[in-house]
């Protein structure tokens, strides 16, 4: 007899449209505020599912000058459904 997967919470999160499945921007800000000096003149590489929707990319893009980054690189392996569209960086594009 096969056992059925018991990851109900993951399935619910996947189905819920307003559920934040990935790391929230507020959590990224809380943690990375302690490391501003370590980012100075550094290249940040974000390997994202979709850089246009990644909160890590949003954080580094919106704080590029404040962190004194040298370069920000974001990649993904699947095409984005919102690529080549105009987006607001802070969610005000709705």
Phi and psi in radians as a Rosetta constraint file:
Dihedral C 1 N 2 CA 2 C 2 CIRCULARHARMONIC -1.358 0.35
Dihedral N 2 CA 2 C 2 N 3 CIRCULARHARMONIC 2.479 0.35
Dihedral C 2 N 3 CA 3 C 3 CIRCULARHARMONIC -1.643 0.35
Dihedral N 3 CA 3 C 3 N 4 CIRCULARHARMONIC 2.382 0.35
Dihedral C 3 N 4 CA 4 C 4 CIRCULARHARMONIC -1.447 0.35
Dihedral N 4 CA 4 C 4 N 5 CIRCULARHARMONIC 2.498 0.35
Dihedral C 4 N 5 CA 5 C 5 CIRCULARHARMONIC -1.021 0.35
Dihedral N 5 CA 5 C 5 N 6 CIRCULARHARMONIC 2.392 0.35
Dihedral C 5 N 6 CA 6 C 6 CIRCULARHARMONIC -1.920 0.35
Dihedral N 6 CA 6 C 6 N 7 CIRCULARHARMONIC 0.498 0.35
Dihedral C 6 N 7 CA 7 C 7 CIRCULARHARMONIC -1.637 0.35
Dihedral N 7 CA 7 C 7 N 8 CIRCULARHARMONIC 1.050 0.35
Dihedral C 7 N 8 CA 8 C 8 CIRCULARHARMONIC -1.046 0.35
Dihedral N 8 CA 8 C 8 N 9 CIRCULARHARMONIC -0.680 0.35
Dihedral C 8 N 9 CA 9 C 9 CIRCULARHARMONIC -1.106 0.35
Dihedral N 9 CA 9 C 9 N 10 CIRCULARHARMONIC -0.690 0.35
Dihedral C 9 N 10 CA 10 C 10 CIRCULARHARMONIC -1.146 0.35
Dihedral N 10 CA 10 C 10 N 11 CIRCULARHARMONIC -0.709 0.35
Dihedral C 10 N 11 CA 11 C 11 CIRCULARHARMONIC -1.139 0.35
Dihedral N 11 CA 11 C 11 N 12 CIRCULARHARMONIC -0.704 0.35
Dihedral C 11 N 12 CA 12 C 12 CIRCULARHARMONIC -1.125 0.35
Dihedral N 12 CA 12 C 12 N 13 CIRCULARHARMONIC -0.751 0.35
Dihedral C 12 N 13 CA 13 C 13 CIRCULARHARMONIC -1.109 0.35
Dihedral N 13 CA 13 C 13 N 14 CIRCULARHARMONIC -0.651 0.35
Dihedral C 13 N 14 CA 14 C 14 CIRCULARHARMONIC -1.167 0.35
Dihedral N 14 CA 14 C 14 N 15 CIRCULARHARMONIC -0.570 0.35
Dihedral C 14 N 15 CA 15 C 15 CIRCULARHARMONIC -1.502 0.35
Dihedral N 15 CA 15 C 15 N 16 CIRCULARHARMONIC -0.485 0.35
Dihedral C 15 N 16 CA 16 C 16 CIRCULARHARMONIC -1.358 0.35
Dihedral N 16 CA 16 C 16 N 17 CIRCULARHARMONIC 2.133 0.35
Dihedral C 16 N 17 CA 17 C 17 CIRCULARHARMONIC -1.233 0.35
Dihedral N 17 CA 17 C 17 N 18 CIRCULARHARMONIC -0.561 0.35
Dihedral C 17 N 18 CA 18 C 18 CIRCULARHARMONIC -1.680 0.35
Dihedral N 18 CA 18 C 18 N 19 CIRCULARHARMONIC 0.140 0.35
Dihedral C 18 N 19 CA 19 C 19 CIRCULARHARMONIC -1.522 0.35
Dihedral N 19 CA 19 C 19 N 20 CIRCULARHARMONIC 2.187 0.35
Dihedral C 19 N 20 CA 20 C 20 CIRCULARHARMONIC -1.423 0.35
Dihedral N 20 CA 20 C 20 N 21 CIRCULARHARMONIC 1.844 0.35
Dihedral C 20 N 21 CA 21 C 21 CIRCULARHARMONIC -1.450 0.35
Dihedral N 21 CA 21 C 21 N 22 CIRCULARHARMONIC -0.577 0.35
Dihedral C 21 N 22 CA 22 C 22 CIRCULARHARMONIC -1.653 0.35
Dihedral N 22 CA 22 C 22 N 23 CIRCULARHARMONIC 3.071 0.35
Dihedral C 22 N 23 CA 23 C 23 CIRCULARHARMONIC -1.056 0.35
Dihedral N 23 CA 23 C 23 N 24 CIRCULARHARMONIC 2.268 0.35
Dihedral C 23 N 24 CA 24 C 24 CIRCULARHARMONIC -1.356 0.35
Dihedral N 24 CA 24 C 24 N 25 CIRCULARHARMONIC 2.595 0.35
Dihedral C 24 N 25 CA 25 C 25 CIRCULARHARMONIC -1.025 0.35
Dihedral N 25 CA 25 C 25 N 26 CIRCULARHARMONIC -0.691 0.35
Dihedral C 25 N 26 CA 26 C 26 CIRCULARHARMONIC -1.093 0.35
Dihedral N 26 CA 26 C 26 N 27 CIRCULARHARMONIC -0.639 0.35
Dihedral C 26 N 27 CA 27 C 27 CIRCULARHARMONIC -1.216 0.35
Dihedral N 27 CA 27 C 27 N 28 CIRCULARHARMONIC -0.653 0.35
Dihedral C 27 N 28 CA 28 C 28 CIRCULARHARMONIC -1.120 0.35
Dihedral N 28 CA 28 C 28 N 29 CIRCULARHARMONIC -0.793 0.35
Dihedral C 28 N 29 CA 29 C 29 CIRCULARHARMONIC -1.080 0.35
Dihedral N 29 CA 29 C 29 N 30 CIRCULARHARMONIC -0.748 0.35
Dihedral C 29 N 30 CA 30 C 30 CIRCULARHARMONIC -1.053 0.35
Dihedral N 30 CA 30 C 30 N 31 CIRCULARHARMONIC -0.709 0.35
Dihedral C 30 N 31 CA 31 C 31 CIRCULARHARMONIC -1.400 0.35
Dihedral N 31 CA 31 C 31 N 32 CIRCULARHARMONIC -0.824 0.35
Dihedral C 31 N 32 CA 32 C 32 CIRCULARHARMONIC -1.353 0.35
Dihedral N 32 CA 32 C 32 N 33 CIRCULARHARMONIC -0.205 0.35
Dihedral C 32 N 33 CA 33 C 33 CIRCULARHARMONIC -1.103 0.35
Dihedral N 33 CA 33 C 33 N 34 CIRCULARHARMONIC -0.335 0.35
Dihedral C 33 N 34 CA 34 C 34 CIRCULARHARMONIC -1.446 0.35
Dihedral N 34 CA 34 C 34 N 35 CIRCULARHARMONIC -0.112 0.35
Dihedral C 34 N 35 CA 35 C 35 CIRCULARHARMONIC -2.135 0.35
Dihedral N 35 CA 35 C 35 N 36 CIRCULARHARMONIC 0.427 0.35
Dihedral C 35 N 36 CA 36 C 36 CIRCULARHARMONIC -1.019 0.35
Dihedral N 36 CA 36 C 36 N 37 CIRCULARHARMONIC -0.740 0.35
Dihedral C 36 N 37 CA 37 C 37 CIRCULARHARMONIC -1.134 0.35
Dihedral N 37 CA 37 C 37 N 38 CIRCULARHARMONIC -0.571 0.35
Dihedral C 37 N 38 CA 38 C 38 CIRCULARHARMONIC -1.228 0.35
Dihedral N 38 CA 38 C 38 N 39 CIRCULARHARMONIC -0.340 0.35
Dihedral C 38 N 39 CA 39 C 39 CIRCULARHARMONIC -1.551 0.35
Dihedral N 39 CA 39 C 39 N 40 CIRCULARHARMONIC -0.195 0.35
Dihedral C 39 N 40 CA 40 C 40 CIRCULARHARMONIC -1.018 0.35
Dihedral N 40 CA 40 C 40 N 41 CIRCULARHARMONIC 2.207 0.35
Dihedral C 40 N 41 CA 41 C 41 CIRCULARHARMONIC 1.051 0.35
Dihedral N 41 CA 41 C 41 N 42 CIRCULARHARMONIC 0.473 0.35
Dihedral C 41 N 42 CA 42 C 42 CIRCULARHARMONIC -1.822 0.35
Dihedral N 42 CA 42 C 42 N 43 CIRCULARHARMONIC 2.722 0.35
Dihedral C 42 N 43 CA 43 C 43 CIRCULARHARMONIC -1.690 0.35
Dihedral N 43 CA 43 C 43 N 44 CIRCULARHARMONIC 2.180 0.35
Dihedral C 43 N 44 CA 44 C 44 CIRCULARHARMONIC -1.824 0.35
Dihedral N 44 CA 44 C 44 N 45 CIRCULARHARMONIC 2.220 0.35
Dihedral C 44 N 45 CA 45 C 45 CIRCULARHARMONIC -1.962 0.35
Dihedral N 45 CA 45 C 45 N 46 CIRCULARHARMONIC 2.066 0.35
Dihedral C 45 N 46 CA 46 C 46 CIRCULARHARMONIC -1.906 0.35
Dihedral N 46 CA 46 C 46 N 47 CIRCULARHARMONIC 1.938 0.35
Dihedral C 46 N 47 CA 47 C 47 CIRCULARHARMONIC -1.599 0.35
Dihedral N 47 CA 47 C 47 N 48 CIRCULARHARMONIC 1.726 0.35
Dihedral C 47 N 48 CA 48 C 48 CIRCULARHARMONIC -1.936 0.35
Dihedral N 48 CA 48 C 48 N 49 CIRCULARHARMONIC 2.739 0.35
Dihedral C 48 N 49 CA 49 C 49 CIRCULARHARMONIC -1.137 0.35
Dihedral N 49 CA 49 C 49 N 50 CIRCULARHARMONIC -0.733 0.35
Dihedral C 49 N 50 CA 50 C 50 CIRCULARHARMONIC -2.676 0.35
Dihedral N 50 CA 50 C 50 N 51 CIRCULARHARMONIC 1.865 0.35
Dihedral C 50 N 51 CA 51 C 51 CIRCULARHARMONIC -1.050 0.35
Dihedral N 51 CA 51 C 51 N 52 CIRCULARHARMONIC -0.435 0.35
Dihedral C 51 N 52 CA 52 C 52 CIRCULARHARMONIC -1.264 0.35
Dihedral N 52 CA 52 C 52 N 53 CIRCULARHARMONIC -0.333 0.35
Dihedral C 52 N 53 CA 53 C 53 CIRCULARHARMONIC -2.009 0.35
Dihedral N 53 CA 53 C 53 N 54 CIRCULARHARMONIC -0.047 0.35
Dihedral C 53 N 54 CA 54 C 54 CIRCULARHARMONIC -1.310 0.35
Dihedral N 54 CA 54 C 54 N 55 CIRCULARHARMONIC 2.203 0.35
Dihedral C 54 N 55 CA 55 C 55 CIRCULARHARMONIC -1.228 0.35
Dihedral N 55 CA 55 C 55 N 56 CIRCULARHARMONIC -0.484 0.35
Dihedral C 55 N 56 CA 56 C 56 CIRCULARHARMONIC -1.157 0.35
Dihedral N 56 CA 56 C 56 N 57 CIRCULARHARMONIC -0.773 0.35
Dihedral C 56 N 57 CA 57 C 57 CIRCULARHARMONIC -1.090 0.35
Dihedral N 57 CA 57 C 57 N 58 CIRCULARHARMONIC -0.758 0.35
Dihedral C 57 N 58 CA 58 C 58 CIRCULARHARMONIC -1.020 0.35
Dihedral N 58 CA 58 C 58 N 59 CIRCULARHARMONIC -0.749 0.35
Dihedral C 58 N 59 CA 59 C 59 CIRCULARHARMONIC -1.074 0.35
Dihedral N 59 CA 59 C 59 N 60 CIRCULARHARMONIC -0.889 0.35
Dihedral C 59 N 60 CA 60 C 60 CIRCULARHARMONIC -1.208 0.35
Dihedral N 60 CA 60 C 60 N 61 CIRCULARHARMONIC -0.615 0.35
Dihedral C 60 N 61 CA 61 C 61 CIRCULARHARMONIC -1.180 0.35
Dihedral N 61 CA 61 C 61 N 62 CIRCULARHARMONIC -0.743 0.35
Dihedral C 61 N 62 CA 62 C 62 CIRCULARHARMONIC -1.338 0.35
Dihedral N 62 CA 62 C 62 N 63 CIRCULARHARMONIC -0.312 0.35
Dihedral C 62 N 63 CA 63 C 63 CIRCULARHARMONIC -1.981 0.35
Dihedral N 63 CA 63 C 63 N 64 CIRCULARHARMONIC 0.321 0.35
Dihedral C 63 N 64 CA 64 C 64 CIRCULARHARMONIC -0.942 0.35
Dihedral N 64 CA 64 C 64 N 65 CIRCULARHARMONIC -0.903 0.35
Dihedral C 64 N 65 CA 65 C 65 CIRCULARHARMONIC -1.260 0.35
Dihedral N 65 CA 65 C 65 N 66 CIRCULARHARMONIC -0.714 0.35
Dihedral C 65 N 66 CA 66 C 66 CIRCULARHARMONIC -1.108 0.35
Dihedral N 66 CA 66 C 66 N 67 CIRCULARHARMONIC -0.610 0.35
Dihedral C 66 N 67 CA 67 C 67 CIRCULARHARMONIC -1.467 0.35
Dihedral N 67 CA 67 C 67 N 68 CIRCULARHARMONIC -0.179 0.35
Dihedral C 67 N 68 CA 68 C 68 CIRCULARHARMONIC 1.005 0.35
Dihedral N 68 CA 68 C 68 N 69 CIRCULARHARMONIC 0.784 0.35
Dihedral C 68 N 69 CA 69 C 69 CIRCULARHARMONIC -1.217 0.35
Dihedral N 69 CA 69 C 69 N 70 CIRCULARHARMONIC 2.597 0.35
Dihedral C 69 N 70 CA 70 C 70 CIRCULARHARMONIC -1.421 0.35
Dihedral N 70 CA 70 C 70 N 71 CIRCULARHARMONIC -0.736 0.35
Dihedral C 70 N 71 CA 71 C 71 CIRCULARHARMONIC -2.799 0.35
Dihedral N 71 CA 71 C 71 N 72 CIRCULARHARMONIC 2.619 0.35
Dihedral C 71 N 72 CA 72 C 72 CIRCULARHARMONIC -2.181 0.35
Dihedral N 72 CA 72 C 72 N 73 CIRCULARHARMONIC 2.121 0.35
Dihedral C 72 N 73 CA 73 C 73 CIRCULARHARMONIC -2.087 0.35
Dihedral N 73 CA 73 C 73 N 74 CIRCULARHARMONIC 2.282 0.35
Dihedral C 73 N 74 CA 74 C 74 CIRCULARHARMONIC -2.267 0.35
Dihedral N 74 CA 74 C 74 N 75 CIRCULARHARMONIC 2.366 0.35
Dihedral C 74 N 75 CA 75 C 75 CIRCULARHARMONIC -2.297 0.35
Dihedral N 75 CA 75 C 75 N 76 CIRCULARHARMONIC 2.816 0.35
Dihedral C 75 N 76 CA 76 C 76 CIRCULARHARMONIC -2.672 0.35
Dihedral N 76 CA 76 C 76 N 77 CIRCULARHARMONIC 2.799 0.35
Dihedral C 76 N 77 CA 77 C 77 CIRCULARHARMONIC -1.754 0.35
Dihedral N 77 CA 77 C 77 N 78 CIRCULARHARMONIC -0.244 0.35
Dihedral C 77 N 78 CA 78 C 78 CIRCULARHARMONIC -2.082 0.35
Dihedral N 78 CA 78 C 78 N 79 CIRCULARHARMONIC 2.614 0.35
Dihedral C 78 N 79 CA 79 C 79 CIRCULARHARMONIC -1.191 0.35
Dihedral N 79 CA 79 C 79 N 80 CIRCULARHARMONIC 2.580 0.35
Dihedral C 79 N 80 CA 80 C 80 CIRCULARHARMONIC -1.565 0.35
Dihedral N 80 CA 80 C 80 N 81 CIRCULARHARMONIC 2.392 0.35
Dihedral C 80 N 81 CA 81 C 81 CIRCULARHARMONIC -1.250 0.35
Dihedral N 81 CA 81 C 81 N 82 CIRCULARHARMONIC -0.229 0.35
Dihedral C 81 N 82 CA 82 C 82 CIRCULARHARMONIC -2.014 0.35
Dihedral N 82 CA 82 C 82 N 83 CIRCULARHARMONIC 0.181 0.35
Dihedral C 82 N 83 CA 83 C 83 CIRCULARHARMONIC -1.111 0.35
Dihedral N 83 CA 83 C 83 N 84 CIRCULARHARMONIC 2.603 0.35
Dihedral C 83 N 84 CA 84 C 84 CIRCULARHARMONIC 1.118 0.35
Dihedral N 84 CA 84 C 84 N 85 CIRCULARHARMONIC 0.465 0.35
Dihedral C 84 N 85 CA 85 C 85 CIRCULARHARMONIC -2.113 0.35
Dihedral N 85 CA 85 C 85 N 86 CIRCULARHARMONIC 2.760 0.35
Dihedral C 85 N 86 CA 86 C 86 CIRCULARHARMONIC -1.479 0.35
Dihedral N 86 CA 86 C 86 N 87 CIRCULARHARMONIC 2.201 0.35
Dihedral C 86 N 87 CA 87 C 87 CIRCULARHARMONIC -2.193 0.35
Dihedral N 87 CA 87 C 87 N 88 CIRCULARHARMONIC 2.557 0.35
Dihedral C 87 N 88 CA 88 C 88 CIRCULARHARMONIC -1.454 0.35
Dihedral N 88 CA 88 C 88 N 89 CIRCULARHARMONIC 2.459 0.35
Dihedral C 88 N 89 CA 89 C 89 CIRCULARHARMONIC -1.267 0.35
Dihedral N 89 CA 89 C 89 N 90 CIRCULARHARMONIC -0.446 0.35
Dihedral C 89 N 90 CA 90 C 90 CIRCULARHARMONIC -1.943 0.35
Dihedral N 90 CA 90 C 90 N 91 CIRCULARHARMONIC 0.442 0.35
Dihedral C 90 N 91 CA 91 C 91 CIRCULARHARMONIC 1.382 0.35
Dihedral N 91 CA 91 C 91 N 92 CIRCULARHARMONIC 0.194 0.35
Dihedral C 91 N 92 CA 92 C 92 CIRCULARHARMONIC -1.576 0.35
Dihedral N 92 CA 92 C 92 N 93 CIRCULARHARMONIC 0.257 0.35
Dihedral C 92 N 93 CA 93 C 93 CIRCULARHARMONIC -1.605 0.35
Dihedral N 93 CA 93 C 93 N 94 CIRCULARHARMONIC 0.138 0.35
